[in-house]
Amino acid sequence: MAVYYRSTTFQQRRFLFELVEQLGNVAEACRRAKVSQKTYYHWKPRYEKEGVDGLREPRSHAVHNPRTIDLQIERRIIELRREHPNWGKKRIAQWIWKD
């Protein structure tokens, strides 16, 4: 029977690595911490490199939203929408790229 392990918290991961150090047995530590061995080996390189701080969730490196559009185009879309309320997004897009 397969056992489902939910995503782990920082506290669970820290507890797991403390148990591994105490017990010296990964399988037993995972069983006691209720964390899969796959999860242990996923976090192990970060723990070895950064210590306990490496067990925290990584922050997103996204610095911008690639779906944002130029402010002038946005204003033109709004203007066209007001002038032609029956036009859909395809028609407005065709009109904008025609200019």
C-alpha positions as CSV (number, residue, x, y, z in Angstrom):
1,M,0.0,0.0,0.0
2,A,1.4,3.4,-1.0
3,V,1.8,6.0,1.6
4,Y,1.1,9.6,0.7
5,Y,3.4,12.3,2.2
6,R,2.1,15.8,2.0
7,S,4.6,18.6,1.2
8,T,7.0,19.3,4.1
9,T,7.5,22.4,6.2
10,F,10.8,23.9,7.2
11,Q,10.3,22.5,10.7
12,Q,9.7,19.0,9.4
13,R,12.8,19.2,7.2
14,R,14.9,20.5,10.1
15,F,13.6,17.8,12.4
16,L,14.4,15.2,9.8
17,F,18.0,16.2,9.4
18,E,18.5,16.4,13.1
19,L,17.1,12.9,13.4
20,V,19.5,11.6,10.7
21,E,22.4,13.1,12.5
22,Q,21.3,11.5,15.8
23,L,20.3,8.1,14.5
24,G,22.7,7.8,11.6
25,N,20.0,6.0,9.7
26,V,18.1,7.8,6.9
27,A,15.3,5.2,6.6
28,E,14.5,5.3,10.3
29,A,14.7,9.1,10.5
30,C,12.4,9.4,7.6
31,R,9.9,7.0,9.1
32,R,9.9,8.9,12.5
33,A,9.6,12.3,10.8
34,K,6.9,11.0,8.5
35,V,8.9,12.2,5.4
36,S,9.8,10.2,2.4
37,Q,13.4,9.3,1.6
38,K,12.9,10.9,-1.7
39,T,12.2,14.2,0.1
40,Y,15.3,13.7,2.2
41,Y,17.6,13.2,-0.8
42,H,15.9,16.1,-2.6
43,W,16.9,18.5,0.3
44,K,20.2,16.9,1.2
45,P,22.4,18.8,-1.3
46,R,21.0,22.1,-0.1
47,Y,21.5,21.1,3.5
48,E,25.1,20.1,2.9
49,K,25.8,23.4,1.0
50,E,23.9,25.9,3.2
51,G,23.2,24.1,6.4
52,V,19.8,24.6,8.2
53,D,19.1,27.7,6.2
54,G,19.2,25.6,3.0
55,L,16.1,23.8,4.2
56,R,13.9,26.9,3.8
57,E,11.7,27.2,0.7
58,P,13.6,28.9,-2.1
59,R,12.4,32.4,-3.1
60,S,11.1,33.1,-6.5
61,H,13.6,34.8,-8.8
62,A,11.0,36.3,-11.0
63,V,11.7,40.0,-11.4
64,H,9.1,40.9,-13.8
65,N,5.8,39.7,-15.3
66,P,6.4,38.7,-18.9
67,R,2.7,39.2,-19.6
68,T,2.7,42.9,-19.0
69,I,2.2,45.1,-22.0
70,D,3.4,48.6,-22.8
71,L,1.4,51.4,-21.2
72,Q,0.8,53.1,-24.5
73,I,-0.7,49.9,-26.0
74,E,-2.8,49.4,-22.9
75,R,-4.2,52.9,-23.2
76,R,-4.9,52.3,-27.0
77,I,-6.8,49.1,-26.1
78,I,-9.0,50.9,-23.6
79,E,-9.6,53.7,-26.1
80,L,-10.6,51.2,-28.9
81,R,-12.8,49.3,-26.5
82,R,-14.7,52.5,-25.6
83,E,-15.0,53.6,-29.2
84,H,-16.1,50.1,-30.4
85,P,-17.8,48.2,-27.5
86,N,-18.9,45.4,-29.9
87,W,-15.3,44.5,-30.9
88,G,-13.7,41.5,-29.3
89,K,-10.1,40.9,-28.4
90,K,-9.1,39.5,-31.8
91,R,-10.5,42.5,-33.7
92,I,-8.8,45.0,-31.2
93,A,-5.5,43.1,-31.6
94,Q,-5.7,43.2,-35.4
95,W,-6.4,46.9,-35.3
96,I,-3.6,47.6,-32.9
97,W,-1.0,45.6,-34.8
98,K,-2.2,47.2,-38.0
99,D,-1.1,50.7,-36.8
